[in-house]
Amino acid sequence: YLPAEALEDSRLLMAIHERLEGATYDVELVGLAPGDVAHVSRNHFVRTHRATHRVPANAYEIVERRHRLKPQFAGISGERLAKLRTEGVEIADETEVPLLFYTGDTDRGILEQCDALYRTEVLMIECSYVEDGHQEPAQKYRHIHFDDIAEFAERFESKVILLTHFSRRYAREQIVTELRRRCPAVLRERIRLAFPPPHDRL
């Protein structure tokens, strides 16, 4: 799955690799635009959002459909419920539960424009820059500085916020130290870093 704008060029790129390597890849490329949905199981689907970056980029939200028996049918036998379903009676309410939101490469624009990322149970969000003086390159190269995340701290409902895509200019210890210094209290217990222990928490 990739941004619809990149589909044809990606197909050309795959064809070049196949020709260079004398191989055929069993890969289906699917272009998705913001708002498009891809079903991954009976009860799960992926909803596409637009990330804000230098090139077309998508963010993806994994959603679970859950069904809860309507109160008026509580206590009715399974056999009777099955019969009601075959008669076309809606016996359950359907709800959508956002499980995971993955931003991919993006800049602070996604924080300003995409309400869905605040409501997911787990948020995987890029955080390329963490130190003072690196706000300008974050803006120039269209990536996120941790200050951007901290600015919106009160909006996050996620149980876990996994920071990814750190610039390789930083050592792991440097990232943890800087984030401990900058992280608002409301986020501190929920922040995780995409590193193995002991550098995965603040």
Backbone bond lengths (Angstrom), bond angles and torsions (degrees), N, CA, C in turn:
res aa  C-N    CA-C-N  psi(-1)  N-CA   C-N-CA  omega(-1)  CA-C   N-CA-C  phi
1 Y - - - 1.454 - - 1.518 108.81 -
2 L 1.309 116.10 134.17 1.452 120.44 -177.15 1.523 109.18 -155.07
3 P 1.329 117.47 165.96 1.461 118.95 179.45 1.521 111.53 -56.87
4 A 1.314 116.47 137.64 1.466 121.24 -177.47 1.531 111.38 -55.69
5 E 1.340 116.61 -34.80 1.462 120.31 -178.45 1.524 112.40 -65.66
6 A 1.343 117.05 -23.10 1.466 121.23 -177.06 1.527 112.75 -96.73
7 L 1.324 117.55 0.55 1.465 120.61 -171.52 1.525 112.66 -62.78
8 E 1.317 118.04 -52.25 1.468 120.15 -174.81 1.527 111.51 -65.43
9 D 1.327 117.07 -42.54 1.470 119.53 178.44 1.524 110.77 -64.37
10 S 1.324 116.90 -36.21 1.468 120.00 178.61 1.521 110.92 -67.35
11 R 1.322 117.21 -37.04 1.467 120.39 176.15 1.534 110.81 -64.26
12 L 1.329 115.65 -41.11 1.465 119.42 177.29 1.525 110.58 -63.02
13 L 1.328 116.17 -42.21 1.462 120.91 179.49 1.529 110.96 -62.65
14 M 1.319 117.25 -43.43 1.466 120.92 177.61 1.528 110.84 -61.82
15 A 1.339 116.67 -40.65 1.463 120.21 179.95 1.528 110.84 -63.71
16 I 1.338 116.60 -38.49 1.465 120.87 178.14 1.531 109.91 -64.02
17 H 1.335 117.43 -44.80 1.467 120.77 178.56 1.527 110.90 -61.98
18 E 1.311 117.44 -42.11 1.461 120.17 178.99 1.523 110.78 -61.83
19 R 1.327 115.73 -41.52 1.462 119.83 179.88 1.532 111.13 -67.36
20 L 1.348 116.88 -43.35 1.458 120.70 -179.66 1.525 112.53 -65.29
21 E 1.310 116.36 -35.56 1.464 121.03 -173.90 1.523 112.95 -98.50
22 G 1.328 117.04 -5.76 1.461 119.81 -178.86 1.516 111.73 60.66
23 A 1.309 116.59 38.57 1.464 121.83 -176.89 1.522 109.31 -135.00
24 T 1.310 114.52 161.08 1.460 120.59 174.20 1.518 107.87 -118.20
25 Y 1.329 115.59 124.83 1.460 120.32 179.67 1.518 109.56 -92.42
26 D 1.309 116.01 134.14 1.456 121.30 177.23 1.531 108.18 -88.52
27 V 1.325 114.88 71.68 1.458 121.21 -175.06 1.523 109.03 -129.21
28 E 1.325 115.07 130.82 1.460 120.03 173.35 1.523 107.98 -106.19
29 L 1.320 116.52 121.62 1.458 121.12 177.51 1.524 109.00 -94.39
30 V 1.322 116.69 130.63 1.456 121.98 -178.16 1.521 108.65 -124.82
31 G 1.318 116.38 120.96 1.453 121.09 177.52 1.520 111.00 -86.88
32 L 1.322 116.31 130.73 1.461 121.42 179.74 1.522 110.32 -123.12
33 A 1.315 115.42 136.65 1.459 122.45 174.65 1.519 108.81 -103.35
34 P 1.335 118.20 161.12 1.462 120.27 178.48 1.531 111.08 -53.35
35 G 1.330 115.40 133.53 1.459 120.75 -178.62 1.516 113.77 94.71
36 D 1.338 117.56 -17.64 1.464 120.83 177.81 1.523 109.90 -67.64
37 V 1.342 114.66 153.32 1.461 121.51 -178.74 1.519 108.81 -126.39
38 A 1.322 116.45 137.99 1.466 122.78 174.00 1.523 107.18 -121.89
39 H 1.326 116.68 125.67 1.463 121.00 -179.00 1.527 109.28 -85.35
40 V 1.328 115.88 130.70 1.463 120.22 -179.12 1.522 112.81 -112.78
41 S 1.327 117.68 -16.10 1.467 122.63 172.92 1.523 106.80 -163.11
42 R 1.326 115.65 -179.22 1.465 119.11 -177.75 1.520 111.47 -61.20
43 N 1.319 116.33 -35.43 1.466 120.35 -175.50 1.519 114.71 -113.64
44 H 1.335 117.13 7.54 1.461 119.90 -178.66 1.521 110.98 -131.43
45 F 1.325 115.36 141.01 1.454 120.06 174.41 1.524 109.37 -144.20
46 V 1.320 114.36 163.43 1.457 121.05 178.13 1.522 108.29 -112.48
47 R 1.318 115.82 127.30 1.469 121.22 176.82 1.529 107.76 -105.30
48 T 1.313 115.12 134.08 1.470 121.23 -176.50 1.529 111.10 -91.82
49 H 1.324 115.38 137.00 1.465 122.38 174.99 1.530 107.95 -126.34
50 R 1.303 117.08 157.62 1.459 121.00 178.06 1.518 109.81 -86.68
51 A 1.318 116.01 122.08 1.463 120.59 169.33 1.525 107.44 -84.25
52 T 1.313 116.83 157.84 1.464 121.03 179.37 1.523 107.84 -107.36
53 H 1.338 115.99 114.04 1.462 120.12 -173.83 1.533 108.63 -152.28
54 R 1.336 116.91 179.78 1.466 121.62 -178.80 1.520 111.90 -69.01
55 V 1.320 116.42 -27.86 1.463 122.80 179.36 1.527 107.11 -125.98
56 P 1.342 118.40 164.22 1.467 118.78 178.10 1.526 110.78 -54.58
57 A 1.315 116.15 131.10 1.463 121.58 -178.12 1.522 109.43 -146.44
58 N 1.315 115.46 143.88 1.460 121.20 178.20 1.515 111.01 -111.76
59 A 1.314 114.54 150.08 1.457 122.94 165.91 1.521 106.05 -110.84
60 Y 1.335 116.45 153.88 1.458 119.73 -174.39 1.528 110.68 -130.76
61 E 1.324 114.94 135.92 1.463 122.81 179.92 1.533 108.56 -116.88
62 I 1.328 116.43 120.79 1.464 120.82 177.12 1.524 108.23 -92.95
63 V 1.331 114.80 125.10 1.463 121.62 -173.18 1.525 109.72 -122.38
64 E 1.328 116.12 138.95 1.466 121.22 175.27 1.523 109.63 -107.45
65 R 1.331 115.52 132.36 1.459 120.30 173.00 1.522 108.07 -88.93
66 R 1.324 116.36 126.28 1.461 121.00 177.69 1.527 109.35 -120.32
67 H 1.321 114.88 144.93 1.457 121.13 -179.06 1.526 108.80 -118.16
68 R 1.314 114.82 129.38 1.467 120.44 179.03 1.520 108.29 -122.92
69 L 1.339 115.38 129.79 1.454 121.15 -179.89 1.530 110.27 -57.57
70 K 1.326 116.10 132.38 1.459 119.80 178.51 1.529 109.15 -65.22
71 P 1.326 116.41 143.55 1.478 120.33 -175.19 1.531 113.71 -53.58
72 Q 1.326 117.47 -34.92 1.469 119.34 -176.18 1.529 113.41 -68.86
73 F 1.378 116.18 -12.11 1.462 119.25 179.90 1.530 112.41 -105.08
74 A 1.322 116.92 4.97 1.469 120.40 179.18 1.525 109.88 -62.97
75 G 1.328 116.20 136.72 1.459 121.05 177.71 1.516 114.89 87.22
76 I 1.327 117.65 -4.91 1.465 121.04 178.88 1.524 108.91 -82.90
77 S 1.305 117.94 142.57 1.459 122.08 -176.80 1.522 111.13 -63.99
78 G 1.346 115.44 154.92 1.464 121.15 178.14 1.506 112.52 -59.87
79 E 1.323 115.96 -36.88 1.468 120.71 179.52 1.520 110.74 -63.56
80 R 1.326 115.70 -43.53 1.473 120.18 179.89 1.537 110.41 -67.81
81 L 1.337 116.82 -39.70 1.471 120.27 177.99 1.524 110.65 -62.15
82 A 1.333 116.70 -42.55 1.466 120.58 178.60 1.524 110.33 -60.30
83 K 1.336 116.54 -41.04 1.473 120.71 179.91 1.525 110.32 -64.85
84 L 1.336 116.04 -41.87 1.468 119.65 178.10 1.526 111.21 -61.04
85 R 1.351 116.11 -41.03 1.474 120.09 178.83 1.526 110.80 -61.47
86 T 1.342 116.66 -43.25 1.476 119.40 -179.68 1.524 111.15 -66.19
87 E 1.331 116.75 -23.15 1.471 121.30 177.63 1.530 111.49 -85.01
88 G 1.333 115.67 -0.38 1.465 119.60 177.37 1.510 114.61 87.92
89 V 1.318 117.79 11.95 1.461 121.32 179.42 1.526 109.28 -80.22
90 E 1.324 116.31 129.69 1.467 121.48 175.98 1.521 108.26 -79.33
91 I 1.324 115.88 107.17 1.466 119.23 -175.45 1.530 112.42 -99.56
92 A 1.319 117.08 -7.62 1.471 120.21 -176.73 1.520 110.42 -133.51
93 D 1.315 114.22 150.16 1.463 121.09 172.13 1.518 108.26 -93.20
94 E 1.322 116.15 138.61 1.461 120.58 178.48 1.518 109.64 -101.65
95 T 1.322 115.84 132.87 1.460 120.68 175.01 1.518 109.12 -126.43
96 E 1.316 116.15 153.29 1.461 122.18 176.77 1.521 108.51 -108.00
97 V 1.333 115.67 126.07 1.464 121.24 -179.28 1.529 108.46 -114.26
98 P 1.336 117.74 111.88 1.472 119.91 178.22 1.531 110.30 -72.78
99 L 1.340 115.86 114.47 1.465 120.94 -175.76 1.521 112.97 -89.51
100 L 1.334 115.81 -44.62 1.465 120.74 -172.22 1.517 109.66 -145.55
101 F 1.318 115.87 135.05 1.468 121.18 173.98 1.521 107.14 -123.58
102 Y 1.327 116.10 126.21 1.467 122.26 -179.66 1.519 108.59 -117.42
103 T 1.330 116.85 119.37 1.468 119.56 -175.19 1.521 113.26 -81.19
104 G 1.350 118.58 -29.55 1.454 119.50 -168.82 1.518 109.59 62.64
105 D 1.327 116.44 -163.03 1.468 120.92 178.10 1.525 109.46 -66.86
106 T 1.309 115.41 130.82 1.457 119.47 -178.02 1.523 109.12 -165.79
107 D 1.318 115.87 175.18 1.461 120.61 173.07 1.528 108.80 -124.13
108 R 1.317 117.00 -171.32 1.466 120.33 -174.64 1.521 113.10 -63.61
109 G 1.319 117.47 -14.02 1.463 120.01 178.93 1.515 112.75 -56.58
110 I 1.326 117.17 -34.30 1.469 119.26 -179.91 1.524 111.02 -65.76
111 L 1.335 116.64 -31.96 1.466 120.66 177.01 1.518 111.32 -69.10
112 E 1.315 116.44 -28.93 1.461 121.78 -178.96 1.527 111.88 -84.14
113 Q 1.343 117.46 -27.46 1.464 120.47 -168.31 1.523 115.27 -112.65
114 C 1.328 119.31 -14.38 1.462 120.79 -170.35 1.526 111.21 -120.52
115 D 1.319 116.22 96.47 1.461 120.88 -179.44 1.526 112.62 -65.19
116 A 1.341 117.09 -29.55 1.471 120.78 -174.40 1.527 112.13 -59.74
117 L 1.309 118.31 -33.24 1.472 119.12 -175.50 1.524 112.15 -66.53
118 Y 1.328 117.99 -20.33 1.463 120.86 -179.13 1.529 112.51 -81.06
119 R 1.343 117.55 -17.67 1.467 120.84 -171.52 1.523 114.58 -102.25
120 T 1.319 118.68 -2.20 1.457 121.79 -175.65 1.530 111.79 -79.89
121 E 1.345 116.34 154.54 1.463 119.78 179.16 1.524 111.13 -66.96
122 V 1.335 116.22 -42.74 1.466 121.38 178.63 1.519 108.30 -125.39
123 L 1.317 116.25 129.59 1.462 122.06 177.66 1.520 108.95 -114.61
124 M 1.336 116.39 124.02 1.466 121.74 171.36 1.526 106.02 -105.76
125 I 1.313 115.52 112.92 1.461 119.41 -173.79 1.523 110.41 -130.62
126 E 1.318 115.20 137.54 1.461 119.02 178.52 1.522 109.91 -67.58
127 C 1.321 115.40 147.25 1.464 122.45 177.74 1.524 106.37 -148.50
128 S 1.325 116.38 77.06 1.461 120.52 -172.84 1.519 113.26 -69.29
129 Y 1.327 116.47 -36.86 1.464 120.18 -171.96 1.524 110.83 -121.96
130 V 1.351 115.76 144.87 1.465 119.06 -177.01 1.526 113.89 -133.27
131 E 1.323 119.04 -17.17 1.460 120.01 -171.57 1.525 112.68 -100.07
132 D 1.349 114.96 159.06 1.460 120.94 172.58 1.523 108.84 -59.72
133 G 1.318 115.91 144.39 1.452 121.43 179.75 1.521 113.30 88.05
134 H 1.326 116.92 -9.34 1.464 119.93 -179.57 1.536 112.37 -104.03
135 Q 1.338 116.20 9.37 1.462 120.00 175.71 1.530 110.59 -66.27
136 E 1.342 115.89 -36.60 1.476 119.51 -178.23 1.527 112.84 -67.23
137 P 1.346 119.77 -47.56 1.466 117.94 175.83 1.525 112.65 -63.64
138 A 1.331 117.83 -32.04 1.468 120.10 176.45 1.517 109.66 -60.13
139 Q 1.320 115.62 -44.00 1.470 119.98 179.48 1.522 110.76 -69.28
140 K 1.319 117.14 -42.23 1.462 121.43 -177.05 1.524 112.30 -63.70
141 Y 1.348 116.92 -43.70 1.456 120.97 -175.63 1.527 113.01 -96.14
142 R 1.342 115.27 6.46 1.472 122.26 175.12 1.522 112.47 61.61
143 H 1.337 115.23 52.51 1.453 122.32 174.10 1.529 109.05 -125.65
144 I 1.323 116.11 175.07 1.464 121.00 -176.64 1.524 110.52 -99.54
145 H 1.322 115.27 135.48 1.467 123.25 168.87 1.523 106.14 -98.39
146 F 1.334 117.78 146.59 1.464 119.22 -178.62 1.524 112.03 -56.86
147 D 1.314 117.94 -29.73 1.468 120.47 177.75 1.530 110.92 -58.05
148 D 1.343 117.49 -33.05 1.468 120.88 177.75 1.521 110.36 -62.75
149 I 1.333 116.38 -43.63 1.465 121.45 178.88 1.527 110.04 -65.74
150 A 1.323 116.36 -45.42 1.468 120.96 -178.32 1.525 111.26 -60.57
151 E 1.316 116.80 -33.97 1.467 120.94 -179.41 1.531 111.98 -61.47
152 F 1.331 116.58 -30.01 1.460 121.40 -177.56 1.538 111.70 -105.01
153 A 1.323 117.84 18.50 1.469 122.92 -170.33 1.516 113.91 -52.26
154 E 1.310 117.83 -40.48 1.464 121.24 -174.89 1.528 112.89 -70.22
155 R 1.319 118.01 -14.48 1.471 120.05 -176.61 1.527 113.86 -87.18
156 F 1.326 117.23 -19.72 1.465 119.81 -173.63 1.525 111.25 -72.73
157 E 1.350 115.56 126.63 1.461 121.90 175.89 1.532 111.40 -103.18
158 S 1.299 117.89 -7.48 1.466 122.91 -174.41 1.521 111.96 -60.33
159 K 1.346 115.29 143.93 1.458 121.26 174.86 1.527 110.28 -75.33
160 V 1.337 115.55 -33.63 1.461 121.53 179.56 1.523 108.73 -132.92
161 I 1.332 116.03 133.74 1.463 122.08 175.85 1.521 106.57 -122.05
162 L 1.324 115.71 106.88 1.466 121.56 -176.54 1.524 109.39 -96.84
163 L 1.337 116.18 116.54 1.455 121.66 179.47 1.527 109.07 -88.09
164 T 1.331 116.61 132.59 1.459 121.95 -176.87 1.531 110.07 -133.97
165 H 1.337 115.58 174.45 1.469 122.38 169.12 1.527 112.83 66.46
166 F 1.323 117.73 37.83 1.469 120.54 178.50 1.524 109.88 -67.72
167 S 1.319 116.23 144.70 1.457 121.39 175.16 1.524 109.44 -61.39
168 R 1.319 115.65 140.89 1.466 120.55 -179.18 1.528 111.77 -74.47
169 R 1.317 116.93 -2.41 1.470 118.88 176.82 1.533 111.12 -71.98
170 Y 1.340 117.42 -16.52 1.456 120.70 -177.51 1.529 111.49 -102.14
171 A 1.326 116.47 142.41 1.463 121.34 168.08 1.525 108.14 -80.47
172 R 1.320 116.87 156.26 1.462 120.82 -178.35 1.523 112.06 -58.39
173 E 1.324 116.82 -44.10 1.464 120.70 179.94 1.522 110.76 -61.17
174 Q 1.321 115.20 -37.98 1.467 121.49 179.31 1.535 110.41 -63.30
175 I 1.320 116.57 -42.46 1.470 121.29 179.78 1.523 110.23 -64.04
176 V 1.333 116.73 -48.35 1.468 120.31 -178.98 1.524 110.66 -60.86
177 T 1.322 116.95 -45.64 1.468 121.21 -179.75 1.522 111.28 -60.66
178 E 1.320 115.87 -45.60 1.468 120.23 -177.94 1.531 111.24 -67.00
179 L 1.318 116.89 -40.90 1.465 119.90 -179.76 1.528 111.35 -68.65
180 R 1.332 117.50 -36.39 1.464 119.57 175.76 1.521 110.75 -59.69
181 R 1.317 115.12 -38.01 1.467 120.37 -179.00 1.524 111.96 -71.57
182 R 1.339 117.47 -35.17 1.455 121.39 -170.87 1.530 113.85 -98.57
183 C 1.331 117.91 -16.15 1.467 120.20 -168.87 1.532 112.09 -74.84
184 P 1.333 117.84 126.91 1.470 120.25 174.45 1.527 110.43 -63.75
185 A 1.316 116.67 146.85 1.461 121.83 -176.85 1.522 112.10 -57.37
186 V 1.320 117.38 -34.87 1.464 121.32 -176.81 1.532 112.41 -64.92
187 L 1.334 117.75 -19.95 1.463 121.71 -179.54 1.527 113.60 -103.72
188 R 1.314 117.37 -19.43 1.468 121.61 -165.94 1.533 113.67 -52.67
189 E 1.323 119.27 -46.21 1.465 121.62 -175.63 1.526 112.55 -75.15
190 R 1.315 117.10 -16.26 1.472 120.06 -177.18 1.521 113.27 -98.29
191 I 1.316 117.09 -14.80 1.469 121.00 -176.96 1.526 110.48 -74.34
192 R 1.325 114.77 133.48 1.461 122.35 171.35 1.524 106.85 -128.68
193 L 1.329 116.25 151.32 1.455 121.70 178.43 1.525 108.66 -113.51
194 A 1.306 116.99 143.57 1.470 121.78 -177.49 1.528 110.54 -78.44
195 F 1.331 114.94 57.00 1.464 123.68 176.10 1.519 108.06 -132.22
196 P 1.336 117.43 156.80 1.467 119.07 172.52 1.526 110.33 -71.78
197 P 1.351 118.26 158.72 1.465 120.99 174.97 1.526 110.26 -56.07
198 P 1.319 118.64 146.42 1.463 127.28 9.77 1.529 113.41 -94.31
199 H 1.315 118.18 13.77 1.457 120.42 -174.98 1.528 113.67 -98.59
200 D 1.318 117.33 20.10 1.461 120.02 -175.44 1.519 113.70 -96.84
201 R 1.336 117.08 -7.59 1.467 120.89 179.94 1.530 110.51 -134.69
202 L 1.322 114.59 162.60 1.468 119.18 -179.98 1.520 110.87 -85.67
